[in-house]
Amino acid sequence: MSGKLLWTPSPERCEASTMAQFERFVGETRNLTFEDYNAMWRWSVDDLEGFWTAIWDFFDIRSSVRPEKMIVKRQMPGMEWGTGAALNYAENILKHAEGREDRQALVVQSETFGRSEFTWGELRAQVASVASRLRAMGVEQGDRVVAILPNTETALIAFLAASSLGAVWSLCAPDMGHVAILDRFQQIAPKVLIAQDGYVHAGKTVDRRDVLAQINAGLPSVAQFVTLPVVGALPEGHVAWADLTGDDAAYEATQVPFEHPLWIVYSSGTTGNPKPIVHGHGGIILEACKQSLHQDVSSEDRYCWLTSSGWIMWNSQWMALGHGATVAIYDGAVNHPDMGVLWRFVADEKLTYFGAGAAYFSTCMKAGVAPRNEVDLSALRSLGATGSPLSADTYDWIYRDVKADQWLAPISGGTDLSGAFVLGHPCMPVRAGEMQCRALGNAVRAFDALGNELVGEVGELVCTEPLPSMPLYFWGDESGQRLFDSYFADYPGVWRHGDWISIDEHGASVIYGRSDATINRKGLRLGSAEIYQAVEGLDTVMDSLVVDLEFLGRESFMPLFVVPAEGVAMDGALKDQIIAAIRTQVSARFVPNEIIELAEVPRTLSGKKLEVPVKKLLLGGDPEKVVNRDSMANPDSFDFFIAYAKARAKT
């Protein structure tokens, strides 16, 4: 690969980095030295016990009982971690309040509420108060506490309070439709629901009261509904959020096993309900510590990752809080009143680290934004990007129009493991279009269809060794079959992630896009089944097929192919009806770029929609190779897509 060299770290920056400190620690305490990073990476994936124990010791993870053994079963699936340990995620965040009560922990800039900030002492006090009130509501270890909240302090405080009790947290963004939210929360039977009845976005007030009423009616397990009123009065029988935060309660953290459930996040498959992925306290703590090395985050940083509350980066941003950094949260439209609003926030808050979805940076580039000419970014040392592939021209724009002397470190991972597979290294040069290295502890490879490793060629992203942050299980998946089918069905004992990747002989990599049928819209992923549920629920639609044509260097494009019901015309009225259904039931983020009439959806002999072959074809694949027509129930239906692909190639 070897893209154009854009930046090289100074020796001083490298020596001061947390990665360099960790390598020195390993040398001093384990008597290990490495000729280069790849040698250290190989140690980290070969000696899992030694590597993850070193992470535990270097970061002084707080626990009442240390693990007897870090990795118990080294197999996939069925891996086990942290024998005998007792700890709590929230305690490993709030330990930074000790002796630093007056230091700033959190800055929040919200389009709904304005600017606010919280010291470590204030954050701990509110967490303790909310935890006390949740306990009084009957919340016990293992109960589910869920929320429909934006990315503000309310969600963070509620999450830390729930996890401090050993309860299991789950969060949905407020712009999601009620059907999508119920599809998630109904699977996990929550005891408490916390929600905000409206919000301001792009200068407009969005009223969510009717939607929340539908959600409440669909969750009979909810015993207490906590509401933060924005647009209306507190509904009868609800508890006001403000009533939870003002008690003078002592902070305490319930000690739980290493693999006790921390949160449930959702990564949708192409069929059925969204996958309710359960991650554990210990695994998430370890992964966050390890990732902080690759992002070079310390207690001296002022950190922000632009994210909605419905993206795994909401969870990931607390990695910085867990190392004592000040975390800045931005809740609002990034283009209101103009595309410079977020860069002014970065400058005003003197952020040292700023991350966002790759789509945000490419949008700024295409809009002609040049932050270096508009604001003072002298404090900014590092930029991160994820969510979709960051193109080489966007790398160029960042170094030309944002800041020349800074470290750009894109990462790529996923909701499924709440972490990154490939990411940055503060002591390595930055080259256009490339991610610098494979993550420590992550045995990442590129495989061909037969399971052979590829070097310098595009293949399936796989992980050949267990990670502590891999899912404990899917909620309700008693047999484990759904988890097996999601990750381990293609290569025995190996995790297949669903991305195309190339890795060169030095470990640098390029992500090309999704290799499966998952929809990726500006970094937010959704299963096609949720779109089908909305579209095919209309009496006017017989069948449909959707694909996401995200691929490196190309504009993301999502066409929706629709078979109208008999006698229904594919006109503007039908298209408007389809768009409205997706907006209401799923999210406006997943409105298709184009809606095309289709006579017949191509299916396998077993009746499954041929999404991946259609996607490969529309990305330029050979029509003779992307699908075996003998395995199709209706082989002639594929001819439509061959013609469509030829027509698109001419535009």
C-alpha positions as CSV (number, residue, x, y, z in Angstrom):
1,M,0.0,0.0,0.0
2,S,2.4,2.7,1.3
3,G,0.3,5.8,0.8
4,K,1.7,9.3,0.6
5,L,3.6,10.3,3.8
6,L,1.6,13.1,5.6
7,W,3.0,13.3,9.1
8,T,5.8,11.9,11.3
9,P,5.8,12.1,15.1
10,S,8.6,13.9,16.8
11,P,10.9,11.7,19.1
12,E,9.6,13.8,22.1
13,R,6.0,13.0,21.3
14,C,6.7,9.3,20.8
15,E,8.6,9.0,24.1
16,A,5.9,10.8,26.1
17,S,3.1,8.7,24.6
18,T,1.2,6.2,26.8
19,M,2.1,3.5,24.2
20,A,5.8,4.1,24.8
21,Q,5.2,4.2,28.6
22,F,3.5,0.8,28.3
23,E,6.3,-0.7,26.3
24,R,8.8,0.5,28.9
25,F,6.6,-1.0,31.7
26,V,6.6,-4.4,29.9
27,G,10.4,-4.3,29.6
28,E,10.9,-3.4,33.3
29,T,8.3,-5.8,34.8
30,R,8.4,-8.7,32.3
31,N,11.9,-8.4,30.9
32,L,10.5,-8.3,27.4
33,T,11.9,-6.1,24.6
34,F,10.7,-5.9,21.0
35,E,12.6,-5.0,17.9
36,D,9.5,-3.2,16.5
37,Y,5.8,-2.8,16.9
38,N,4.9,-5.9,14.9
39,A,7.0,-8.0,17.3
40,M,5.1,-6.5,20.3
41,W,1.8,-7.2,18.5
42,R,2.8,-10.8,17.9
43,W,3.6,-11.2,21.6
44,S,0.2,-9.7,22.5
45,V,-1.8,-12.2,20.4
46,D,0.4,-15.2,21.2
47,D,0.6,-14.7,25.0
48,L,-2.9,-13.6,25.8
49,E,-2.6,-14.3,29.5
50,G,0.7,-12.3,29.7
51,F,-0.5,-9.4,27.6
52,W,-3.9,-8.8,29.2
53,T,-2.4,-9.2,32.7
54,A,0.2,-6.5,31.7
55,I,-2.7,-4.2,30.7
56,W,-4.4,-4.9,34.0
57,D,-1.3,-4.0,36.0
58,F,-0.2,-1.0,33.9
59,F,-3.6,0.7,34.3
60,D,-4.0,-0.4,37.9
61,I,-7.5,-1.6,37.3
62,R,-9.6,-1.3,40.5
63,S,-11.1,-4.5,41.8
64,S,-11.9,-6.1,45.2
65,V,-10.6,-9.4,43.9
66,R,-8.0,-9.8,41.2
67,P,-8.5,-12.5,38.6
68,E,-6.9,-15.8,39.4
69,K,-6.5,-16.3,35.6
70,M,-7.1,-13.8,32.9
71,I,-8.1,-16.2,30.1
72,V,-9.8,-19.4,31.2
73,K,-10.9,-20.9,27.9
74,R,-9.0,-19.9,24.8
75,Q,-11.6,-20.9,22.2
76,M,-14.2,-19.2,20.0
77,P,-17.0,-19.3,20.7
78,G,-17.1,-20.3,24.4
79,M,-14.1,-18.2,25.6
80,E,-14.0,-17.4,29.3
81,W,-12.1,-14.6,31.0
82,G,-11.3,-13.4,34.5
83,T,-11.7,-16.3,36.8
84,G,-12.7,-15.2,40.4
85,A,-12.4,-11.5,39.8
86,A,-14.8,-9.0,41.4
87,L,-14.9,-5.4,40.1
88,N,-17.2,-2.7,38.7
89,Y,-17.0,-0.6,35.6
90,A,-18.4,2.5,37.2
91,E,-15.9,2.4,40.0
92,N,-13.1,2.3,37.4
93,I,-14.5,5.6,36.0
94,L,-15.3,7.4,39.3
95,K,-12.1,6.5,41.0
96,H,-10.7,9.6,39.3
97,A,-12.8,11.8,41.6
98,E,-10.6,10.8,44.5
99,G,-8.5,13.8,45.4
100,R,-9.6,15.6,42.2
101,E,-13.2,16.5,43.2
102,D,-12.9,20.1,41.8
103,R,-11.3,19.2,38.5
104,Q,-13.5,19.4,35.4
105,A,-14.7,15.9,34.3
106,L,-17.4,16.8,31.7
107,V,-18.3,19.6,29.4
108,V,-21.7,19.4,27.6
109,Q,-22.7,21.6,24.7
110,S,-26.4,20.9,23.9
111,E,-28.6,22.5,21.4
112,T,-31.5,21.8,23.7
113,F,-30.0,22.9,27.1
114,G,-27.0,25.1,26.3
115,R,-23.6,24.7,27.8
116,S,-22.9,23.1,31.2
117,E,-20.0,21.5,33.0
118,F,-19.4,19.1,35.8
119,T,-16.5,18.5,38.2
120,W,-15.6,15.0,39.2
121,G,-17.1,15.6,42.6
122,E,-20.4,16.7,41.0
123,L,-20.5,13.8,38.6
124,R,-19.9,11.3,41.4
125,A,-22.5,12.9,43.6
126,Q,-25.2,12.8,40.9
127,V,-24.4,9.1,40.1
128,A,-24.6,8.2,43.8
129,S,-28.0,10.0,44.1
130,V,-29.5,8.4,41.0
131,A,-28.2,4.9,42.0
132,S,-29.8,5.4,45.4
133,R,-33.2,6.3,43.8
134,L,-32.9,3.4,41.4
135,R,-32.3,1.0,44.3
136,A,-35.4,2.4,46.0
137,M,-37.4,1.7,42.8
138,G,-36.4,-2.0,43.2
139,V,-33.6,-2.1,40.7
140,E,-31.3,-5.1,41.6
141,Q,-28.2,-6.7,40.2
142,G,-29.0,-8.0,36.7
143,D,-32.2,-5.9,36.2
144,R,-32.3,-3.9,32.9
145,V,-32.4,-0.1,33.0
146,V,-33.0,1.4,29.6
147,A,-33.1,4.9,28.2
148,I,-34.1,6.9,25.2
149,L,-31.9,10.0,25.5
150,P,-29.5,12.1,23.5
151,N,-25.8,12.3,24.1
152,T,-25.9,14.5,27.2
153,E,-24.9,14.2,30.9
154,T,-28.3,12.6,31.7
155,A,-27.4,9.4,29.8
156,L,-23.9,9.2,31.3
157,I,-25.1,9.7,34.8
158,A,-28.0,7.2,34.4
159,F,-25.6,4.6,32.9
160,L,-23.0,4.9,35.6
161,A,-25.7,4.8,38.3
162,A,-27.2,1.6,36.8
163,S,-23.8,-0.1,36.3
164,S,-22.7,0.8,39.9
165,L,-25.7,-1.3,41.1
166,G,-24.8,-4.2,38.8
167,A,-27.9,-3.5,36.7
168,V,-27.7,-3.9,32.9
169,W,-27.8,-0.7,30.8
170,S,-29.2,-0.2,27.3
171,L,-29.7,3.0,25.3
172,C,-31.5,4.1,22.1
173,A,-31.2,7.5,20.4
174,P,-34.3,9.7,20.5
175,D,-34.5,10.1,16.8
176,M,-35.2,6.4,16.3
177,G,-38.7,5.3,15.4
178,H,-40.9,3.5,18.0
179,V,-40.9,0.2,16.2
180,A,-37.1,0.1,16.0
181,I,-36.9,0.9,19.7
182,L,-39.5,-1.6,20.7
183,D,-37.7,-4.3,18.6
184,R,-34.7,-3.7,20.8
185,F,-36.2,-3.2,24.3
186,Q,-38.9,-5.8,24.2
187,Q,-36.3,-8.5,23.9
188,I,-34.7,-7.6,27.2
189,A,-37.7,-6.8,29.4
190,P,-36.5,-3.6,31.2
191,K,-37.6,-2.7,34.7
192,V,-37.0,1.1,34.4
193,L,-37.2,3.4,31.4
194,I,-35.6,6.9,31.3
195,A,-36.5,9.2,28.5
196,Q,-36.5,12.9,27.4
197,D,-39.9,14.0,25.9
198,G,-38.3,16.2,23.2
199,Y,-35.2,17.9,22.0
200,V,-34.0,20.7,19.7
201,H,-32.2,19.8,16.5
202,A,-31.1,22.3,13.8
203,G,-33.1,25.0,15.5
204,K,-36.3,23.0,15.5
205,T,-38.1,21.5,18.5
206,V,-38.9,17.8,18.1
207,D,-41.8,16.6,20.3
208,R,-41.5,12.9,21.2
209,R,-44.4,12.5,23.7
210,D,-46.7,10.5,21.4
211,V,-43.8,8.2,20.5
212,L,-42.8,7.6,24.1
213,A,-46.4,6.8,25.0
214,Q,-46.4,4.1,22.3
215,I,-43.1,2.7,23.6
216,N,-44.3,2.7,27.2
217,A,-47.5,0.9,26.1
218,G,-45.3,-1.7,24.4
219,L,-43.1,-2.4,27.4
220,P,-45.3,-4.1,30.1
221,S,-42.2,-5.0,32.1
222,V,-41.4,-1.4,32.9
223,A,-42.3,-0.6,36.5
224,Q,-41.0,3.0,36.6
225,F,-41.0,5.6,33.8
226,V,-38.5,8.4,34.5
227,T,-39.0,11.5,32.3
228,L,-36.9,14.6,31.7
229,P,-39.5,17.1,30.4
230,V,-38.5,19.5,27.6
231,V,-41.7,20.2,25.6
232,G,-44.5,19.3,28.1
233,A,-45.6,18.7,31.6
234,L,-44.6,15.5,33.5
235,P,-47.1,12.8,32.6
236,E,-49.2,11.3,35.4
237,G,-47.4,8.5,37.1
238,H,-44.0,9.4,35.8
239,V,-41.0,10.3,37.9
240,A,-39.1,13.5,37.1
241,W,-35.4,13.0,36.3
242,A,-34.6,16.0,38.5
243,D,-36.0,14.2,41.5
244,L,-33.4,11.5,41.1
245,T,-30.3,13.7,41.1
246,G,-30.4,15.8,44.3
247,D,-30.0,13.4,47.1
248,D,-27.0,13.4,49.4
249,A,-26.2,9.7,49.0
250,A,-23.0,7.9,49.6
251,Y,-21.4,6.5,46.5
252,E,-20.8,2.8,46.4
253,A,-20.2,0.2,43.7
254,T,-21.5,-3.3,43.8
255,Q,-18.7,-5.8,43.1
256,V,-19.7,-8.1,40.2
257,P,-17.9,-11.0,38.4
258,F,-15.6,-10.2,35.5
259,E,-18.1,-11.4,33.0
260,H,-21.2,-9.9,34.6
261,P,-23.3,-8.1,32.0
262,L,-22.6,-4.3,31.8
263,W,-24.7,-3.2,28.8
264,I,-26.7,-4.5,25.9
265,V,-26.0,-2.9,22.5
266,Y,-27.6,-3.8,19.2
267,S,-26.0,-4.7,15.9
268,S,-28.6,-5.7,13.4
269,G,-28.5,-8.8,11.2
270,T,-30.2,-9.1,7.9
271,T,-33.0,-11.2,9.2
272,G,-35.0,-11.1,12.4
273,N,-34.8,-8.7,15.4
274,P,-31.7,-6.7,16.1
275,K,-29.0,-8.7,17.9
276,P,-29.0,-7.8,21.6
277,I,-25.2,-8.0,22.3
278,V,-24.2,-8.4,25.9
279,H,-20.7,-7.1,27.0
280,G,-19.2,-7.6,30.4
281,H,-17.7,-5.3,33.0
282,G,-14.2,-6.7,32.9
283,G,-13.9,-7.2,29.2
284,I,-15.0,-3.6,28.4
285,I,-12.6,-2.2,31.1
286,L,-9.6,-4.1,29.5
287,E,-10.5,-3.2,26.0
288,A,-10.9,0.5,26.8
289,C,-7.5,0.5,28.6
290,K,-5.8,-1.2,25.7
291,Q,-7.5,1.2,23.2
292,S,-6.4,4.3,25.1
293,L,-2.8,3.3,24.3
294,H,-3.6,3.4,20.6
295,Q,-5.4,6.7,21.0
296,D,-2.7,8.1,23.3
297,V,-5.2,9.4,25.9
298,S,-4.3,10.5,29.4
299,S,-5.7,12.5,32.3
300,E,-4.3,15.7,30.7
301,D,-6.5,15.4,27.6
302,R,-9.6,17.3,26.7
303,Y,-11.4,14.7,24.6
304,C,-14.5,14.7,22.3
305,W,-15.8,12.1,19.9
306,L,-18.8,13.4,17.9
307,T,-21.5,10.7,18.3
308,S,-25.1,10.1,18.7
309,S,-26.4,8.1,21.6
310,G,-27.4,5.3,19.2
311,W,-23.8,4.5,18.1
312,I,-21.2,2.4,19.9
313,M,-18.9,5.4,19.9
314,W,-21.3,6.8,22.7
315,N,-20.1,3.9,24.8
316,S,-16.5,4.2,23.6
317,Q,-16.1,7.9,24.5
318,W,-16.0,6.9,28.2
319,M,-12.7,5.3,27.5
320,A,-11.2,8.8,28.0
321,L,-13.2,9.4,31.1
322,G,-11.9,6.2,32.5
323,H,-8.4,7.6,32.3
324,G,-9.2,10.9,34.0
325,A,-9.5,13.0,30.9
326,T,-12.1,15.8,30.6
327,V,-14.7,14.6,28.1
328,A,-16.6,17.2,26.0
329,I,-20.0,16.2,24.6
330,Y,-21.6,17.9,21.6
331,D,-25.4,17.3,21.3
332,G,-26.8,19.1,18.2
333,A,-26.8,19.5,14.5
334,V,-23.3,19.7,13.0
335,N,-24.5,22.0,10.2
336,H,-26.5,24.5,12.2
337,P,-26.1,27.4,11.8
338,D,-23.3,26.4,9.5
339,M,-20.6,23.7,9.0
340,G,-18.2,25.6,11.2
341,V,-20.1,25.2,14.4
342,L,-18.3,22.1,15.6
343,W,-14.9,23.4,14.8
344,R,-15.7,26.5,16.9
345,F,-16.6,24.1,19.7
346,V,-13.2,22.3,19.3
347,A,-11.4,25.6,19.5
348,D,-13.5,27.2,22.3
349,E,-13.1,24.1,24.5
350,K,-9.3,23.8,23.7
351,L,-9.8,20.2,22.8
352,T,-6.6,18.1,22.5
353,Y,-8.3,15.1,20.9
354,F,-11.3,15.2,18.5
355,G,-12.9,12.3,16.7
356,A,-15.9,11.9,14.4
357,G,-17.3,9.7,11.8
358,A,-15.4,9.7,8.5
359,A,-18.6,11.0,6.8
360,Y,-18.4,14.2,8.9
361,F,-14.9,15.0,7.7
362,S,-15.7,14.2,4.1
363,T,-18.8,16.5,4.3
364,C,-16.7,19.3,5.6
365,M,-14.2,18.8,2.8
366,K,-16.9,18.9,0.1
367,A,-18.4,22.0,1.7
368,G,-15.1,23.8,1.4
369,V,-14.7,24.2,5.1
370,A,-11.2,25.3,6.2
371,P,-11.0,25.4,10.0
372,R,-7.4,26.4,10.2
373,N,-8.4,29.8,8.6
374,E,-11.3,30.3,10.9
375,V,-10.5,29.2,14.5
376,D,-7.5,28.6,16.8
377,L,-6.7,24.9,16.9
378,S,-3.4,25.2,18.6
379,A,-4.5,22.9,21.4
380,L,-5.5,20.1,19.1
381,R,-2.9,17.3,19.0
382,S,-4.9,14.3,17.6
383,L,-7.8,13.5,15.3
384,G,-9.7,10.3,15.1
385,A,-12.2,8.9,12.5
386,T,-14.3,5.8,12.2
387,G,-17.7,4.5,11.0
388,S,-16.8,4.2,7.4
389,P,-13.6,4.2,5.3
390,L,-11.7,7.5,5.3
391,S,-10.5,8.3,1.8
392,A,-7.0,9.4,0.9
393,D,-8.3,12.8,-0.3
394,T,-9.9,13.4,3.1
395,Y,-6.6,12.7,4.7
396,D,-5.1,15.4,2.5
397,W,-7.9,17.8,3.4
398,I,-7.2,17.3,7.1
399,Y,-3.5,18.1,6.8
400,R,-4.1,21.0,4.4
401,D,-7.2,22.7,5.8
402,V,-7.5,21.6,9.4
403,K,-4.0,21.4,10.9
404,A,-0.7,20.3,9.5
405,D,1.1,19.3,12.7
406,Q,-1.2,16.8,14.3
407,W,-1.6,13.0,14.5
408,L,-4.5,11.6,12.4
409,A,-5.5,8.1,13.6
410,P,-8.5,6.5,12.0
411,I,-9.9,3.4,13.7
412,S,-12.1,0.5,12.5
413,G,-13.9,-2.0,14.7
414,G,-17.6,-2.4,15.6
415,T,-20.5,-2.6,18.0
416,D,-20.1,-6.3,18.2
417,L,-16.8,-6.1,20.2
418,S,-17.1,-2.5,21.4
419,G,-13.6,-1.9,20.3
420,A,-11.3,-1.5,17.3
421,F,-9.4,-4.1,15.2
422,V,-7.1,-1.7,13.3
423,L,-6.2,1.8,14.5
424,G,-3.3,4.2,15.2
425,H,0.1,4.3,16.9
426,P,1.5,7.6,18.2
427,C,5.0,6.6,17.2
428,M,4.3,5.7,13.6
429,P,4.1,7.9,10.5
430,V,0.7,8.7,9.0
431,R,0.2,7.8,5.3
432,A,-2.8,8.8,3.2
433,G,-5.6,6.2,3.2
434,E,-4.0,3.8,5.7
435,M,-4.6,2.8,9.3
436,Q,-1.3,2.5,11.0
437,C,-1.5,-0.9,12.7
438,R,-3.4,-3.8,14.1
439,A,-4.6,-3.4,17.7
440,L,-2.6,-5.0,20.5
441,G,-4.3,-8.2,21.6
442,N,-6.4,-8.4,18.4
443,A,-5.3,-11.3,16.1
444,V,-6.6,-9.6,12.9
445,R,-6.0,-11.1,9.5
446,A,-7.4,-11.0,6.0
447,F,-8.8,-14.3,4.8
448,D,-9.9,-15.5,1.4
449,A,-13.1,-17.5,1.0
450,L,-11.2,-20.8,1.8
451,G,-9.7,-19.4,5.0
452,N,-6.2,-18.7,3.7
453,E,-4.5,-15.6,5.0
454,L,-4.0,-12.8,2.4
455,V,-1.2,-10.2,2.6
456,G,-1.6,-7.0,0.5
457,E,-4.8,-8.3,-0.9
458,V,-8.5,-7.5,-0.1
459,G,-10.1,-10.2,2.0
460,E,-12.5,-10.8,4.8
461,L,-11.6,-9.2,8.2
462,V,-11.2,-12.0,10.7
463,C,-9.9,-12.4,14.2
464,T,-8.2,-15.7,15.0
465,E,-7.9,-15.3,18.8
466,P,-10.5,-14.4,21.5
467,L,-10.8,-10.8,22.9
468,P,-12.1,-10.0,26.3
469,S,-14.7,-7.6,24.9
470,M,-16.3,-10.0,22.5
471,P,-20.0,-10.7,23.3
472,L,-20.7,-12.8,26.3
473,Y,-23.8,-13.9,24.5
474,F,-26.9,-12.5,22.8
475,W,-29.7,-11.8,25.2
476,G,-32.3,-14.6,24.9
477,D,-30.0,-16.8,22.7
478,E,-30.0,-19.7,25.1
479,S,-28.4,-22.2,22.7
480,G,-25.8,-19.8,21.4
481,Q,-26.8,-20.6,17.9
482,R,-27.6,-17.0,16.9
483,L,-24.2,-15.8,18.1
484,F,-22.5,-18.7,16.3
485,D,-24.3,-18.0,13.0
486,S,-23.3,-14.3,13.3
487,Y,-19.6,-14.6,13.7
488,F,-18.3,-18.2,13.5
489,A,-20.3,-20.1,10.8
490,D,-17.9,-19.2,7.9
491,Y,-14.5,-20.1,9.4
492,P,-14.4,-22.7,12.2
493,G,-13.1,-21.2,15.5
494,V,-12.5,-17.8,13.8
495,W,-14.5,-14.6,14.1
496,R,-15.6,-13.1,10.8
497,H,-16.5,-9.5,11.2
498,G,-18.2,-8.5,7.9
499,D,-15.7,-6.0,6.6
500,W,-13.4,-6.1,3.6
501,I,-9.7,-5.3,4.6
502,S,-6.3,-5.4,3.1
503,I,-3.2,-5.7,5.4
504,D,0.3,-5.2,4.1
505,E,3.5,-6.9,5.3
506,H,4.1,-4.1,7.8
507,G,0.6,-4.4,9.4
508,A,-0.8,-1.2,7.9
509,S,-4.4,-1.7,6.6
510,V,-7.2,-0.3,4.5
511,I,-10.9,-0.9,5.2
512,Y,-12.9,-1.0,2.0
513,G,-16.5,-1.3,3.4
514,R,-18.9,-3.9,4.5
515,S,-18.6,-7.4,3.0
516,D,-22.1,-8.4,4.3
517,A,-25.6,-7.0,3.9
518,T,-25.5,-4.6,6.9
519,I,-26.6,-1.1,6.1
520,N,-23.9,1.5,7.1
521,R,-25.2,5.1,6.9
522,K,-22.6,7.6,8.0
523,G,-21.2,5.2,10.5
524,L,-24.5,4.0,11.9
525,R,-25.3,0.4,11.2
526,L,-28.6,-1.3,10.8
527,G,-29.9,-4.6,9.5
528,S,-31.9,-4.7,6.3
529,A,-34.6,-6.6,8.2
530,E,-35.6,-3.4,10.0
531,I,-36.1,-1.6,6.8
532,Y,-38.1,-4.5,5.3
533,Q,-40.3,-4.5,8.4
534,A,-41.2,-0.8,7.8
535,V,-41.6,-1.0,4.0
536,E,-43.3,-4.4,3.6
537,G,-45.7,-3.5,6.4
538,L,-47.4,-1.2,3.9
539,D,-50.4,-2.7,2.1
540,T,-49.1,-1.0,-1.1
541,V,-45.8,-3.0,-1.1
542,M,-45.5,-6.7,-2.0
543,D,-41.7,-7.2,-1.5
544,S,-38.4,-5.2,-1.4
545,L,-34.7,-5.5,-1.4
546,V,-32.2,-2.9,-0.1
547,V,-28.4,-2.8,-0.4
548,D,-25.8,-0.3,0.9
549,L,-23.1,0.4,-1.7
550,E,-20.6,1.9,0.7
551,F,-17.0,1.3,-0.6
552,L,-13.7,3.0,-0.2
553,G,-13.4,6.1,-2.4
554,R,-17.0,6.1,-3.5
555,E,-20.0,8.1,-2.2
556,S,-22.2,5.9,0.0
557,F,-25.4,5.0,-2.0
558,M,-28.4,3.0,-0.8
559,P,-31.0,2.0,-3.4
560,L,-34.2,0.4,-2.3
561,F,-35.9,-1.9,-4.8
562,V,-39.6,-2.3,-4.4
563,V,-42.2,-4.7,-5.8
564,P,-45.5,-2.7,-5.5
565,A,-48.7,-4.5,-4.6
566,E,-50.9,-5.6,-7.4
567,G,-52.6,-2.6,-9.0
568,V,-50.4,0.0,-7.2
569,A,-48.3,2.4,-9.3
570,M,-44.7,3.3,-8.5
571,D,-45.4,7.0,-8.3
572,G,-44.5,9.9,-6.1
573,A,-47.2,9.1,-3.7
574,L,-46.0,5.5,-3.1
575,K,-42.4,6.7,-2.7
576,D,-43.5,9.3,-0.1
577,Q,-45.4,6.7,1.8
578,I,-42.3,4.4,1.8
579,I,-40.1,7.2,3.0
580,A,-42.5,8.2,5.7
581,A,-42.7,4.6,7.0
582,I,-38.9,4.4,7.2
583,R,-38.7,7.8,9.0
584,T,-41.4,6.9,11.5
585,Q,-40.5,3.3,12.3
586,V,-36.8,3.2,11.8
587,S,-35.0,6.6,11.5
588,A,-34.6,9.4,9.0
589,R,-30.9,8.4,8.7
590,F,-31.9,5.3,6.7
591,V,-34.1,7.0,4.0
592,P,-32.8,5.5,0.7
593,N,-31.0,7.5,-1.9
594,E,-33.2,6.0,-4.6
595,I,-36.4,3.9,-4.8
596,I,-36.6,1.7,-7.9
597,E,-39.5,-0.5,-9.1
598,L,-38.8,-4.2,-9.3
599,A,-40.8,-7.0,-10.7
600,E,-39.3,-9.8,-8.5
601,V,-36.8,-10.0,-5.7
602,P,-34.1,-12.6,-6.4
603,R,-34.1,-15.4,-3.8
604,T,-32.3,-18.6,-2.9
605,L,-34.0,-22.0,-3.1
606,S,-34.7,-21.6,0.6
607,G,-36.3,-18.2,0.1
608,K,-33.6,-15.9,1.3
609,K,-33.1,-12.5,-0.4
610,L,-29.9,-12.4,-2.4
611,E,-28.6,-9.1,-0.9
612,V,-24.9,-9.8,-0.8
613,P,-24.7,-11.0,-4.5
614,V,-26.7,-8.0,-5.6
615,K,-24.3,-5.7,-3.6
616,K,-21.2,-7.3,-5.0
617,L,-22.6,-7.0,-8.5
618,L,-23.4,-3.3,-8.1
619,L,-19.9,-2.7,-6.7
620,G,-18.5,-4.0,-10.0
621,G,-18.4,-7.7,-9.5
622,D,-18.5,-10.2,-12.4
623,P,-22.2,-11.2,-13.0
624,E,-21.0,-14.8,-13.7
625,K,-19.2,-15.0,-10.4
626,V,-21.2,-13.1,-7.8
627,V,-24.0,-15.7,-7.7
628,N,-24.6,-19.3,-8.6
629,R,-27.9,-19.2,-10.5
630,D,-28.4,-22.9,-9.9
631,S,-28.9,-22.0,-6.2
632,M,-31.6,-19.5,-7.1
633,A,-35.4,-20.0,-7.0
634,N,-35.9,-17.4,-9.7
635,P,-32.6,-17.0,-11.7
636,D,-34.1,-14.7,-14.4
637,S,-34.7,-12.1,-11.7
638,F,-31.0,-11.4,-11.5
639,D,-31.0,-10.0,-15.1
640,F,-32.7,-6.8,-13.9
641,F,-29.8,-6.1,-11.6
642,I,-27.2,-6.7,-14.3
643,A,-28.9,-4.1,-16.5
644,Y,-29.2,-1.7,-13.5
645,A,-25.5,-2.2,-12.8
646,K,-24.6,-1.3,-16.4
647,A,-26.8,1.8,-16.3
648,R,-25.2,3.0,-13.1
649,A,-21.7,2.4,-14.4
650,K,-22.5,5.0,-17.2
651,T,-23.6,7.7,-14.7
